[in-house]
Amino acid sequence: MKNFVYSTKFNISISIIEKITQLLVTLLCLKIMAKSLSLEDYGKYTYAASLVVMFGSLTCWAGSELIIPKLSRYKYLRPSIITHGWYLRVFYTVFSFIIGIFIAYFYINDDKIRFVFLILMLMPIFMEVGGIFICWFMVINQYIWISLARFLGLIIRLCAVYCIAFYKFSFEYFAYAYLFELIAFSVFLHSAYFNSEQRMRWVKFDKVILKKLLYNGALIGIGLSTSFLFLRLDRFFLEKYVSFSELSIYSTAMQLSDAFILVVQSILIVLINRLIFAYKTPRKIKQIIFFILGISLCGIVGCMILSEYIIYFLLDDRYIKSAHVLNLAVCIAPFILLNYLFYNIFLHYKCYILIGSIWVFGVVSMLILCNILIPEFHIYGAVYSIGISYLLMNIVYVYKYVKLRQMLDKKIELGKIY
């Protein structure tokens, strides 16, 4: 039984079940919240949640992209990596929350939005301090504990959302559902780790390891933080130019589009590992690009046919305009998926500065395009801005990828591609 739990097939199977469950619970919570709230209230909630993503992204500076490779490479330093990684995550999340307090009281004017924002800003604290043990269980090939923690959190979130909607509490109370989910998630992972036979001992501070994690974390974190900022700039501008009712219609459509993209990305990462990273230089990229274009075309056609039925099934006729936004959002899916492909390739080759630079370029293009297109086309302008920004970033990625291939083929030092 123990060997079965450690097996790769078991971990892949439980991971697939977890992803499907997470998608279904997310859609079900979306349905309950959207139906129980007015358009304006749901728009306010999604706006507060978007601000949390934007200003809470500092927590990525000690993420799994940093910790997992270190744990895998330096087995004799695992106790130090776990200890220092945990402390760094606590520091970043608390610092992020302090910034959130200033934003709440000096930028947000609506009391209910401020309340939701502050409650949701607590989420990264529990997510990140518990997430350090996700890295550990992935390295030792015990994914079951991660999945059990997520299942527990999802059940708590679903029950809390249903109870809040059933008793018709105000929209800001839905923030507690997501907070309770992550508290349960973090507590479970802490308990699983400290009761594990393979747990690491806690060690004293080591300045060398701390500086190394800080430096490498900053290189990776700049790109990740900028990407989270990029992903929510559209909501930031929409709040200035459209009503919260329009924002709720837009957010609902984008959540459904994101669900489709996340499903494809979970398949895509397997193909990337099998067809690209199995070789010394990235190959068979054409096959993956054709897969992206093919599945995106299927998604676009399916969405054109079924979008209104999906909206009616999940929501109600108040959100019928979301079907048109959803059709447009799925049309930019190929650009998003191609960006995900190139991002993983350059991340694999540790081109952190390049990745961060491209995301900064994307943010700048989003700032310009949102200022131009959203006042003119409203919620549709936000979709246009995202699509054009991803297209511009992909052009840069393709140019750099060609140089990467040339240098890898000639065995030139990788650092010179900058």
DOGUTI-724127 format. One record per residue (C-alpha): chain; residue in one letter; x, y, z. Coordinates in Angstrom, 2 decimals. Each point is the difference from the previous one (the first is absolute). Example, Ala and Ser with C-alpha at 12.3 -4.5 7.8 and 13.67 -1.06 7.14 Angstrom:
<atoms>
@selo A vexse a c1 12.30 c2 -4.50 c3 7.80
@selo A vexse s c1 1.37 c2 3.44 c3 -0.66
</atoms>
This chain:
<atoms>
@selo A vexse m c1 0.00 c2 0.00 c3 0.00
@selo A vexse k c1 2.84 c2 2.38 c3 0.86
@selo A vexse n c1 1.72 c2 -0.59 c3 -3.36
@selo A vexse f c1 -3.31 c2 0.59 c3 -1.79
@selo A vexse v c1 -0.41 c2 3.38 c3 1.72
@selo A vexse y c1 3.53 c2 0.94 c3 -1.12
@selo A vexse s c1 -0.60 c2 -1.16 c3 -3.61
@selo A vexse t c1 -0.04 c2 2.54 c3 -2.83
@selo A vexse k c1 -3.21 c2 -1.42 c3 -1.50
@selo A vexse f c1 -1.84 c2 0.40 c3 3.28
@selo A vexse n c1 1.21 c2 3.58 c3 0.42
@selo A vexse i c1 -1.01 c2 0.91 c3 -3.56
@selo A vexse s c1 -3.44 c2 -1.59 c3 0.50
@selo A vexse i c1 -0.67 c2 1.80 c3 3.28
@selo A vexse s c1 1.23 c2 3.25 c3 -1.56
@selo A vexse i c1 -2.48 c2 -0.34 c3 -2.90
@selo A vexse i c1 -2.86 c2 -0.74 c3 2.41
@selo A vexse e c1 1.00 c2 3.02 c3 2.08
@selo A vexse k c1 0.08 c2 2.34 c3 -3.03
@selo A vexse i c1 -3.43 c2 -1.20 c3 -1.18
@selo A vexse t c1 -1.45 c2 0.42 c3 3.50
@selo A vexse q c1 1.52 c2 3.47 c3 0.31
@selo A vexse l c1 -1.49 c2 1.04 c3 -3.35
@selo A vexse l c1 -3.46 c2 -1.32 c3 0.88
@selo A vexse v c1 -0.02 c2 1.63 c3 3.46
@selo A vexse t c1 1.18 c2 3.31 c3 -1.49
@selo A vexse l c1 -2.80 c2 -0.03 c3 -2.59
@selo A vexse l c1 -2.56 c2 -1.00 c3 2.62
@selo A vexse c c1 1.09 c2 2.80 c3 2.34
@selo A vexse l c1 -0.14 c2 2.42 c3 -2.96
@selo A vexse k c1 -3.57 c2 -1.12 c3 -0.70
@selo A vexse i c1 -1.13 c2 0.36 c3 3.63
@selo A vexse m c1 1.62 c2 3.40 c3 0.50
@selo A vexse a c1 -1.08 c2 1.49 c3 -3.33
@selo A vexse k c1 -3.61 c2 -1.12 c3 0.48
@selo A vexse s c1 -0.29 c2 1.13 c3 3.61
@selo A vexse l c1 1.57 c2 3.44 c3 -0.49
@selo A vexse s c1 -1.00 c2 3.00 c3 -2.06
@selo A vexse l c1 2.17 c2 0.88 c3 -2.98
@selo A vexse e c1 1.43 c2 3.00 c3 1.82
@selo A vexse d c1 0.87 c2 -1.94 c3 3.17
@selo A vexse y c1 1.64 c2 -2.82 c3 -1.93
@selo A vexse g c1 1.97 c2 2.60 c3 -1.97
@selo A vexse k c1 1.23 c2 1.56 c3 3.23
@selo A vexse y c1 1.08 c2 -3.39 c3 1.33
@selo A vexse t c1 1.94 c2 -0.92 c3 -3.16
@selo A vexse y c1 1.65 c2 3.43 c3 -0.01
@selo A vexse a c1 1.22 c2 -0.45 c3 3.59
@selo A vexse a c1 1.28 c2 -3.47 c3 -0.85
@selo A vexse s c1 1.89 c2 1.40 c3 -3.01
@selo A vexse l c1 1.70 c2 2.61 c3 2.18
@selo A vexse v c1 1.17 c2 -2.79 c3 2.32
@selo A vexse v c1 1.62 c2 -1.80 c3 -2.94
@selo A vexse m c1 1.70 c2 3.22 c3 -1.14
@selo A vexse f c1 1.35 c2 1.15 c3 3.34
@selo A vexse g c1 0.51 c2 -3.40 c3 1.62
@selo A vexse s c1 2.34 c2 -1.23 c3 -2.73
@selo A vexse l c1 3.10 c2 0.77 c3 2.10
@selo A vexse t c1 -0.52 c2 -3.39 c3 1.64
@selo A vexse c c1 1.29 c2 -1.67 c3 -3.20
@selo A vexse w c1 3.59 c2 0.90 c3 0.85
@selo A vexse a c1 0.48 c2 -3.26 c3 1.89
@selo A vexse g c1 -2.31 c2 -2.15 c3 -2.12
@selo A vexse s c1 0.14 c2 -3.60 c3 -1.11
@selo A vexse e c1 2.00 c2 1.01 c3 -3.11
@selo A vexse l c1 2.83 c2 0.85 c3 2.41
@selo A vexse i c1 -0.42 c2 -2.58 c3 2.78
@selo A vexse i c1 -0.66 c2 -3.23 c3 -1.93
@selo A vexse p c1 3.17 c2 0.12 c3 -2.17
@selo A vexse k c1 2.08 c2 0.81 c3 3.08
@selo A vexse l c1 -1.47 c2 -2.91 c3 1.98
@selo A vexse s c1 0.59 c2 -2.38 c3 -2.91
@selo A vexse r c1 3.56 c2 1.14 c3 -0.69
@selo A vexse y c1 1.37 c2 0.46 c3 3.53
@selo A vexse k c1 -1.29 c2 -2.96 c3 2.00
@selo A vexse y c1 2.45 c2 0.55 c3 2.86
@selo A vexse l c1 -1.30 c2 3.58 c3 0.43
@selo A vexse r c1 -3.68 c2 -0.86 c3 0.08
@selo A vexse p c1 -0.52 c2 0.89 c3 3.69
@selo A vexse s c1 1.52 c2 3.45 c3 -0.59
@selo A vexse i c1 -1.96 c2 0.57 c3 -3.22
@selo A vexse i c1 -3.31 c2 -0.91 c3 1.66
@selo A vexse t c1 0.74 c2 2.16 c3 3.05
@selo A vexse h c1 1.20 c2 3.08 c3 -1.86
@selo A vexse g c1 -2.69 c2 -0.38 c3 -2.66
@selo A vexse w c1 -2.69 c2 -0.05 c3 2.69
@selo A vexse y c1 1.36 c2 3.11 c3 1.72
@selo A vexse l c1 0.35 c2 1.85 c3 -3.30
@selo A vexse r c1 -3.59 c2 -0.78 c3 -0.92
@selo A vexse v c1 -1.23 c2 1.23 c3 3.37
@selo A vexse f c1 1.98 c2 3.23 c3 -0.43
@selo A vexse y c1 -1.23 c2 0.63 c3 -3.56
@selo A vexse t c1 -3.64 c2 -0.72 c3 0.81
@selo A vexse v c1 -0.03 c2 2.19 c3 3.13
@selo A vexse f c1 1.74 c2 2.80 c3 -1.90
@selo A vexse s c1 -2.54 c2 -0.38 c3 -2.81
@selo A vexse f c1 -2.85 c2 0.19 c3 2.52
@selo A vexse i c1 1.42 c2 3.22 c3 1.50
@selo A vexse i c1 0.10 c2 1.51 c3 -3.49
@selo A vexse g c1 -3.59 c2 -1.19 c3 -0.44
@selo A vexse i c1 -1.08 c2 1.89 c3 3.14
@selo A vexse f c1 1.37 c2 3.27 c3 -1.41
@selo A vexse i c1 -1.72 c2 -0.64 c3 -3.34
@selo A vexse a c1 -3.28 c2 -0.79 c3 1.74
@selo A vexse y c1 -0.11 c2 3.22 c3 1.98
@selo A vexse f c1 1.61 c2 2.42 c3 -2.47
@selo A vexse y c1 -1.28 c2 -1.28 c3 -3.35
@selo A vexse i c1 -3.27 c2 -1.95 c3 0.47
@selo A vexse n c1 -2.96 c2 2.24 c3 0.84
@selo A vexse d c1 -2.82 c2 -2.54 c3 0.17
@selo A vexse d c1 -0.23 c2 -1.51 c3 3.52
@selo A vexse k c1 -1.27 c2 -3.40 c3 -1.17
@selo A vexse i c1 2.70 c2 -0.33 c3 -2.68
@selo A vexse r c1 2.59 c2 0.98 c3 2.60
@selo A vexse f c1 -1.31 c2 -2.69 c3 2.37
@selo A vexse v c1 0.13 c2 -2.71 c3 -2.69
@selo A vexse f c1 3.47 c2 1.11 c3 -1.07
@selo A vexse l c1 1.41 c2 -0.18 c3 3.53
@selo A vexse i c1 -1.53 c2 -3.42 c3 0.68
@selo A vexse l c1 1.29 c2 -1.39 c3 -3.31
@selo A vexse m c1 3.46 c2 1.50 c3 0.64
@selo A vexse l c1 0.29 c2 -2.48 c3 2.87
@selo A vexse m c1 -0.25 c2 -2.87 c3 -2.49
@selo A vexse p c1 3.60 c2 0.18 c3 -1.32
@selo A vexse i c1 1.32 c2 -0.35 c3 3.55
@selo A vexse f c1 -1.63 c2 -3.41 c3 0.48
@selo A vexse m c1 0.54 c2 -1.04 c3 -3.61
@selo A vexse e c1 3.72 c2 0.71 c3 -0.04
@selo A vexse v c1 1.01 c2 -1.23 c3 3.46
@selo A vexse g c1 -1.86 c2 -3.24 c3 -0.68
@selo A vexse g c1 1.21 c2 -0.08 c3 -3.58
@selo A vexse i c1 3.62 c2 -0.52 c3 1.02
@selo A vexse f c1 -1.00 c2 -3.55 c3 0.96
@selo A vexse i c1 -1.56 c2 -0.51 c3 -3.43
@selo A vexse c c1 3.55 c2 0.33 c3 -1.33
@selo A vexse w c1 1.21 c2 -2.60 c3 2.49
@selo A vexse f c1 -2.69 c2 -2.59 c3 -0.75
@selo A vexse m c1 0.51 c2 0.45 c3 -3.76
@selo A vexse v c1 3.73 c2 -0.60 c3 0.34
@selo A vexse i c1 -0.48 c2 -3.20 c3 2.02
@selo A vexse n c1 -2.78 c2 -1.13 c3 -2.39
@selo A vexse q c1 -2.86 c2 0.01 c3 2.52
@selo A vexse y c1 -2.55 c2 2.07 c3 -1.90
@selo A vexse i c1 -2.88 c2 -1.63 c3 1.86
@selo A vexse w c1 0.46 c2 2.34 c3 3.00
@selo A vexse i c1 -0.24 c2 3.05 c3 -2.26
@selo A vexse s c1 -3.16 c2 -1.34 c3 -1.60
@selo A vexse l c1 -1.60 c2 -0.86 c3 3.33
@selo A vexse a c1 0.73 c2 3.53 c3 1.24
@selo A vexse r c1 -1.60 c2 1.47 c3 -3.13
@selo A vexse f c1 -3.04 c2 -2.30 c3 0.25
@selo A vexse l c1 -0.52 c2 1.08 c3 3.61
@selo A vexse g c1 0.31 c2 3.67 c3 -0.93
@selo A vexse l c1 -2.35 c2 -0.34 c3 -2.96
@selo A vexse i c1 -2.68 c2 -1.73 c3 2.09
@selo A vexse i c1 0.20 c2 2.76 c3 2.63
@selo A vexse r c1 -0.17 c2 2.73 c3 -2.66
@selo A vexse l c1 -3.01 c2 -1.56 c3 -1.72
@selo A vexse c c1 -1.89 c2 -0.50 c3 3.27
@selo A vexse a c1 0.78 c2 3.55 c3 1.15
@selo A vexse v c1 -1.05 c2 1.55 c3 -3.33
@selo A vexse y c1 -3.26 c2 -1.98 c3 0.03
@selo A vexse c c1 -0.81 c2 0.99 c3 3.61
@selo A vexse i c1 0.74 c2 3.68 c3 -0.62
@selo A vexse a c1 -2.20 c2 -0.01 c3 -3.11
@selo A vexse f c1 -2.77 c2 -2.00 c3 1.72
@selo A vexse y c1 -0.23 c2 2.39 c3 2.93
@selo A vexse k c1 0.32 c2 3.01 c3 -2.35
@selo A vexse f c1 2.92 c2 1.69 c3 1.68
@selo A vexse s c1 1.57 c2 3.06 c3 -1.60
@selo A vexse f c1 2.53 c2 -0.61 c3 -2.79
@selo A vexse e c1 3.06 c2 0.82 c3 2.11
@selo A vexse y c1 -0.56 c2 -3.13 c3 2.12
@selo A vexse f c1 0.92 c2 -2.18 c3 -2.97
@selo A vexse a c1 3.61 c2 1.03 c3 0.65
@selo A vexse y c1 -0.08 c2 -2.11 c3 3.17
@selo A vexse a c1 -0.75 c2 -3.13 c3 -2.06
@selo A vexse y c1 3.28 c2 0.32 c3 -1.89
@selo A vexse l c1 1.90 c2 0.95 c3 3.14
@selo A vexse f c1 -1.32 c2 -3.06 c3 1.90
@selo A vexse e c1 1.00 c2 -2.19 c3 -2.94
@selo A vexse l c1 3.63 c2 1.11 c3 0.18
@selo A vexse i c1 0.15 c2 -0.16 c3 3.80
@selo A vexse a c1 -1.09 c2 -3.65 c3 -0.16
@selo A vexse f c1 2.41 c2 -0.62 c3 -2.89
@selo A vexse s c1 2.96 c2 1.47 c3 1.90
@selo A vexse v c1 -0.78 c2 -1.71 c3 3.32
@selo A vexse f c1 -0.36 c2 -3.39 c3 -1.71
@selo A vexse l c1 3.33 c2 0.33 c3 -1.83
@selo A vexse h c1 1.80 c2 1.10 c3 3.17
@selo A vexse s c1 -1.46 c2 -2.99 c3 1.86
@selo A vexse a c1 0.86 c2 -2.42 c3 -2.83
@selo A vexse y c1 3.57 c2 1.27 c3 -0.14
@selo A vexse f c1 0.75 c2 -0.03 c3 3.73
@selo A vexse n c1 -1.53 c2 -3.49 c3 0.32
@selo A vexse s c1 1.92 c2 -1.33 c3 -3.01
@selo A vexse e c1 2.79 c2 -2.51 c3 0.47
@selo A vexse q c1 2.10 c2 1.96 c3 -2.51
@selo A vexse r c1 -0.44 c2 3.44 c3 1.52
@selo A vexse m c1 3.03 c2 2.26 c3 0.21
@selo A vexse r c1 1.30 c2 1.46 c3 3.22
@selo A vexse w c1 -0.20 c2 3.78 c3 0.46
@selo A vexse v c1 3.45 c2 1.64 c3 -0.13
@selo A vexse k c1 1.54 c2 3.34 c3 0.92
@selo A vexse f c1 0.47 c2 2.85 c3 -2.44
@selo A vexse d c1 2.74 c2 -0.40 c3 -2.57
@selo A vexse k c1 0.98 c2 3.32 c3 -1.64
@selo A vexse v c1 1.40 c2 -1.66 c3 -3.12
@selo A vexse i c1 -3.16 c2 -2.02 c3 -0.71
@selo A vexse l c1 -2.23 c2 2.94 c3 0.87
@selo A vexse k c1 1.85 c2 2.33 c3 -2.41
@selo A vexse k c1 -0.12 c2 -2.64 c3 -2.73
@selo A vexse l c1 -3.75 c2 -0.50 c3 0.40
@selo A vexse l c1 -0.57 c2 3.77 c3 0.12
@selo A vexse y c1 2.02 c2 0.60 c3 -3.16
@selo A vexse n c1 -1.43 c2 -2.87 c3 -2.04
@selo A vexse g c1 -3.48 c2 0.69 c3 1.35
@selo A vexse a c1 0.23 c2 3.62 c3 -1.14
@selo A vexse l c1 1.01 c2 -1.07 c3 -3.52
@selo A vexse i c1 -2.96 c2 -2.37 c3 -0.28
@selo A vexse g c1 -2.40 c2 2.12 c3 2.06
@selo A vexse i c1 0.27 c2 3.13 c3 -2.15
@selo A vexse g c1 -1.37 c2 -1.89 c3 -2.99
@selo A vexse l c1 -2.72 c2 -1.73 c3 2.00
@selo A vexse s c1 -1.10 c2 3.16 c3 1.83
@selo A vexse t c1 -0.14 c2 1.92 c3 -3.28
@selo A vexse s c1 -2.03 c2 -2.80 c3 -1.59
@selo A vexse f c1 -2.62 c2 0.19 c3 2.78
@selo A vexse l c1 -0.13 c2 3.77 c3 -0.43
@selo A vexse f c1 -0.49 c2 -0.49 c3 -3.75
@selo A vexse l c1 -2.83 c2 -2.49 c3 0.54
@selo A vexse r c1 -2.11 c2 2.45 c3 2.06
@selo A vexse l c1 0.72 c2 3.38 c3 -1.58
@selo A vexse d c1 -3.13 c2 -0.34 c3 -2.12
@selo A vexse r c1 -2.26 c2 -0.05 c3 3.10
@selo A vexse f c1 1.89 c2 2.98 c3 1.44
@selo A vexse f c1 -0.79 c2 2.12 c3 -3.06
@selo A vexse l c1 -3.54 c2 -1.32 c3 -0.42
@selo A vexse e c1 -0.87 c2 1.24 c3 3.49
@selo A vexse k c1 0.86 c2 3.51 c3 -1.18
@selo A vexse y c1 -1.91 c2 -0.05 c3 -3.29
@selo A vexse v c1 -3.01 c2 -2.33 c3 0.45
@selo A vexse s c1 -2.52 c2 -0.85 c3 2.71
@selo A vexse f c1 0.39 c2 -2.89 c3 2.43
@selo A vexse s c1 -2.86 c2 -1.74 c3 -1.79
@selo A vexse e c1 2.01 c2 0.01 c3 -3.23
@selo A vexse l c1 3.06 c2 -1.14 c3 1.93
@selo A vexse s c1 -1.92 c2 -3.01 c3 1.38
@selo A vexse i c1 -1.06 c2 -1.00 c3 -3.56
@selo A vexse y c1 3.59 c2 0.29 c3 -1.18
@selo A vexse s c1 1.47 c2 -1.87 c3 3.00
@selo A vexse t c1 -2.45 c2 -2.89 c3 -0.39
@selo A vexse a c1 0.91 c2 -0.45 c3 -3.66
@selo A vexse m c1 3.71 c2 0.16 c3 0.74
@selo A vexse q c1 -0.31 c2 -2.58 c3 2.80
@selo A vexse l c1 -1.65 c2 -2.43 c3 -2.42
@selo A vexse s c1 2.67 c2 0.70 c3 -2.62
@selo A vexse d c1 2.72 c2 -0.51 c3 2.63
@selo A vexse a c1 -1.53 c2 -3.37 c3 0.91
@selo A vexse f c1 0.39 c2 -1.15 c3 -3.61
@selo A vexse i c1 3.58 c2 1.31 c3 -0.14
@selo A vexse l c1 0.96 c2 -1.66 c3 3.30
@selo A vexse v c1 -1.23 c2 -3.38 c3 -1.24
@selo A vexse v c1 2.05 c2 0.33 c3 -3.18
@selo A vexse q c1 3.07 c2 1.18 c3 1.97
@selo A vexse s c1 -0.15 c2 -3.11 c3 2.20
@selo A vexse i c1 0.26 c2 -2.12 c3 -3.18
@selo A vexse l c1 2.54 c2 2.34 c3 -1.55
@selo A vexse i c1 2.52 c2 -0.25 c3 2.84
@selo A vexse v c1 0.07 c2 -3.81 c3 -0.41
@selo A vexse l c1 0.67 c2 0.37 c3 -3.73
@selo A vexse i c1 2.72 c2 2.58 c3 0.67
@selo A vexse n c1 1.78 c2 -2.36 c3 2.41
@selo A vexse r c1 -0.29 c2 -2.98 c3 -2.35
@selo A vexse l c1 0.71 c2 1.64 c3 -3.37
@selo A vexse i c1 2.36 c2 2.86 c3 0.88
@selo A vexse f c1 1.81 c2 -0.45 c3 3.30
@selo A vexse a c1 0.79 c2 -3.65 c3 -0.72
@selo A vexse y c1 2.68 c2 1.27 c3 -2.40
@selo A vexse k c1 3.14 c2 2.06 c3 0.59
@selo A vexse t c1 -1.36 c2 2.73 c3 -2.28
@selo A vexse p c1 -3.70 c2 0.87 c3 -0.38
@selo A vexse r c1 -1.46 c2 -2.02 c3 -2.89
@selo A vexse k c1 -3.39 c2 -1.01 c3 -1.38
@selo A vexse i c1 -1.35 c2 3.45 c3 0.80
@selo A vexse k c1 -1.95 c2 -0.01 c3 -3.28
@selo A vexse q c1 -2.10 c2 -2.95 c3 1.18
@selo A vexse i c1 -0.92 c2 1.85 c3 3.19
@selo A vexse i c1 -0.85 c2 3.19 c3 -1.92
@selo A vexse f c1 -2.28 c2 -2.01 c3 -2.30
@selo A vexse f c1 -1.62 c2 -1.56 c3 3.08
@selo A vexse i c1 -0.59 c2 3.48 c3 1.47
@selo A vexse l c1 -1.51 c2 1.30 c3 -3.23
@selo A vexse g c1 -2.15 c2 -3.11 c3 -0.46
@selo A vexse i c1 -1.44 c2 -0.13 c3 3.50
@selo A vexse s c1 -0.50 c2 3.78 c3 -0.01
@selo A vexse l c1 -1.95 c2 -0.24 c3 -3.25
@selo A vexse c c1 -2.19 c2 -2.72 c3 1.55
@selo A vexse g c1 -0.54 c2 2.21 c3 3.04
@selo A vexse i c1 -0.91 c2 3.02 c3 -2.12
@selo A vexse v c1 -2.48 c2 -1.92 c3 -2.14
@selo A vexse g c1 -1.51 c2 -1.71 c3 3.04
@selo A vexse c c1 -0.29 c2 3.29 c3 1.84
@selo A vexse m c1 -1.69 c2 1.71 c3 -2.95
@selo A vexse i c1 -2.62 c2 -2.74 c3 -0.01
@selo A vexse l c1 -0.46 c2 -0.61 c3 3.73
@selo A vexse s c1 0.91 c2 3.25 c3 1.77
@selo A vexse e c1 -3.58 c2 1.19 c3 0.54
@selo A vexse y c1 -1.06 c2 -3.44 c3 1.25
@selo A vexse i c1 2.97 c2 -0.04 c3 2.40
@selo A vexse i c1 -0.95 c2 3.41 c3 1.38
@selo A vexse y c1 -3.65 c2 -0.99 c3 0.44
@selo A vexse f c1 1.00 c2 -3.29 c3 1.67
@selo A vexse l c1 2.56 c2 1.47 c3 2.40
@selo A vexse l c1 -1.53 c2 3.42 c3 0.57
@selo A vexse d c1 -3.18 c2 1.70 c3 -1.23
@selo A vexse d c1 -1.23 c2 2.44 c3 -2.64
@selo A vexse r c1 1.55 c2 2.98 c3 1.83
@selo A vexse y c1 3.38 c2 -1.26 c3 -1.19
@selo A vexse i c1 -0.94 c2 -0.67 c3 -3.62
@selo A vexse k c1 2.42 c2 2.72 c3 -1.15
@selo A vexse s c1 2.77 c2 -2.13 c3 1.51
@selo A vexse a c1 -0.49 c2 -2.46 c3 -2.87
@selo A vexse h c1 1.21 c2 2.60 c3 -2.52
@selo A vexse v c1 3.01 c2 0.88 c3 2.17
@selo A vexse l c1 0.74 c2 -3.72 c3 0.45
@selo A vexse n c1 0.00 c2 -0.55 c3 -3.78
@selo A vexse l c1 2.52 c2 2.79 c3 -0.40
@selo A vexse a c1 2.11 c2 -1.14 c3 2.98
@selo A vexse v c1 0.35 c2 -3.56 c3 -1.33
@selo A vexse c c1 1.24 c2 1.44 c3 -3.32
@selo A vexse i c1 3.14 c2 1.30 c3 1.74
@selo A vexse a c1 0.66 c2 -3.38 c3 1.67
@selo A vexse p c1 2.64 c2 -0.99 c3 -2.63
@selo A vexse f c1 2.10 c2 3.07 c3 0.90
@selo A vexse i c1 -0.24 c2 -0.80 c3 3.73
@selo A vexse l c1 0.92 c2 -3.67 c3 -0.51
@selo A vexse l c1 2.94 c2 0.84 c3 -2.28
@selo A vexse n c1 1.22 c2 2.42 c3 2.66
@selo A vexse y c1 -0.26 c2 -2.82 c3 2.57
@selo A vexse l c1 2.03 c2 -2.29 c3 -2.28
@selo A vexse f c1 2.87 c2 2.46 c3 -0.49
@selo A vexse y c1 -0.09 c2 1.04 c3 3.66
@selo A vexse n c1 0.61 c2 -3.59 c3 1.10
@selo A vexse i c1 2.78 c2 -0.48 c3 -2.55
@selo A vexse f c1 1.92 c2 3.07 c3 1.18
@selo A vexse l c1 -0.75 c2 -0.82 c3 3.64
@selo A vexse h c1 1.55 c2 -3.43 c3 -0.54
@selo A vexse y c1 3.18 c2 1.64 c3 -1.26
@selo A vexse k c1 0.00 c2 2.48 c3 2.92
@selo A vexse c c1 -0.43 c2 3.11 c3 -2.14
@selo A vexse y c1 -1.55 c2 1.85 c3 2.92
@selo A vexse i c1 1.07 c2 3.50 c3 -1.03
@selo A vexse l c1 -1.35 c2 -0.54 c3 -3.51
@selo A vexse i c1 -3.35 c2 -1.27 c3 1.35
@selo A vexse g c1 -0.29 c2 2.94 c3 2.38
@selo A vexse s c1 0.87 c2 2.47 c3 -2.77
@selo A vexse i c1 -2.67 c2 -1.43 c3 -2.30
@selo A vexse w c1 -2.66 c2 0.20 c3 2.73
@selo A vexse v c1 0.99 c2 3.62 c3 0.69
@selo A vexse f c1 -0.38 c2 0.66 c3 -3.72
@selo A vexse g c1 -3.44 c2 -1.65 c3 0.18
@selo A vexse v c1 -1.05 c2 2.18 c3 2.94
@selo A vexse v c1 1.08 c2 3.17 c3 -1.83
@selo A vexse s c1 -1.94 c2 -1.04 c3 -3.11
@selo A vexse m c1 -3.05 c2 -0.79 c3 2.15
@selo A vexse l c1 0.17 c2 3.42 c3 1.67
@selo A vexse i c1 0.08 c2 1.73 c3 -3.39
@selo A vexse l c1 -2.65 c2 -2.18 c3 -1.66
@selo A vexse c c1 -2.42 c2 0.07 c3 2.95
@selo A vexse n c1 0.16 c2 3.78 c3 0.10
@selo A vexse i c1 -0.81 c2 0.13 c3 -3.72
@selo A vexse l c1 -2.42 c2 -2.89 c3 -0.57
@selo A vexse i c1 -2.07 c2 -0.29 c3 3.21
@selo A vexse p c1 -1.42 c2 3.57 c3 -0.18
@selo A vexse e c1 -0.95 c2 -0.71 c3 -3.62
@selo A vexse f c1 -1.20 c2 -3.63 c3 0.07
@selo A vexse h c1 -0.64 c2 -0.51 c3 3.76
@selo A vexse i c1 0.15 c2 -3.67 c3 1.08
@selo A vexse y c1 0.81 c2 -1.13 c3 -3.55
@selo A vexse g c1 2.93 c2 2.40 c3 -0.01
@selo A vexse a c1 1.47 c2 -1.86 c3 2.99
@selo A vexse v c1 -0.03 c2 -3.26 c3 -1.98
@selo A vexse y c1 1.60 c2 1.72 c3 -2.99
@selo A vexse s c1 2.71 c2 1.40 c3 2.28
@selo A vexse i c1 0.82 c2 -3.44 c3 1.42
@selo A vexse g c1 0.11 c2 -1.64 c3 -3.44
@selo A vexse i c1 2.25 c2 2.66 c3 -1.57
@selo A vexse s c1 2.34 c2 0.02 c3 3.02
@selo A vexse y c1 0.41 c2 -3.79 c3 -0.11
@selo A vexse l c1 0.62 c2 0.20 c3 -3.75
@selo A vexse l c1 2.77 c2 2.58 c3 0.51
@selo A vexse m c1 1.59 c2 -2.08 c3 2.78
@selo A vexse n c1 -0.11 c2 -3.11 c3 -2.20
@selo A vexse i c1 1.82 c2 1.84 c3 -2.78
@selo A vexse v c1 2.83 c2 0.78 c3 2.42
@selo A vexse y c1 -0.04 c2 -3.58 c3 1.30
@selo A vexse v c1 0.28 c2 -1.43 c3 -3.53
@selo A vexse y c1 2.92 c2 2.29 c3 -0.82
@selo A vexse k c1 1.82 c2 -1.01 c3 3.19
@selo A vexse y c1 -0.87 c2 -3.66 c3 -0.52
@selo A vexse v c1 1.71 c2 0.02 c3 -3.40
@selo A vexse k c1 3.14 c2 1.42 c3 1.62
@selo A vexse l c1 -0.27 c2 -2.56 c3 2.82
@selo A vexse r c1 -0.13 c2 -2.90 c3 -2.48
@selo A vexse q c1 2.96 c2 1.34 c3 -1.93
@selo A vexse m c1 2.09 c2 0.39 c3 3.14
@selo A vexse l c1 -0.95 c2 -3.38 c3 1.42
@selo A vexse d c1 0.76 c2 -1.72 c3 -3.27
@selo A vexse k c1 3.42 c2 1.68 c3 -0.11
@selo A vexse k c1 0.50 c2 -0.64 c3 3.74
@selo A vexse i c1 0.52 c2 3.71 c3 0.67
@selo A vexse e c1 -0.28 c2 1.24 c3 3.56
@selo A vexse l c1 -3.69 c2 0.44 c3 0.80
@selo A vexse g c1 0.44 c2 3.30 c3 1.84
@selo A vexse k c1 0.89 c2 1.85 c3 -3.23
@selo A vexse i c1 -3.56 c2 -0.14 c3 -1.34
@selo A vexse y c1 -0.78 c2 2.98 c3 2.20
</atoms>
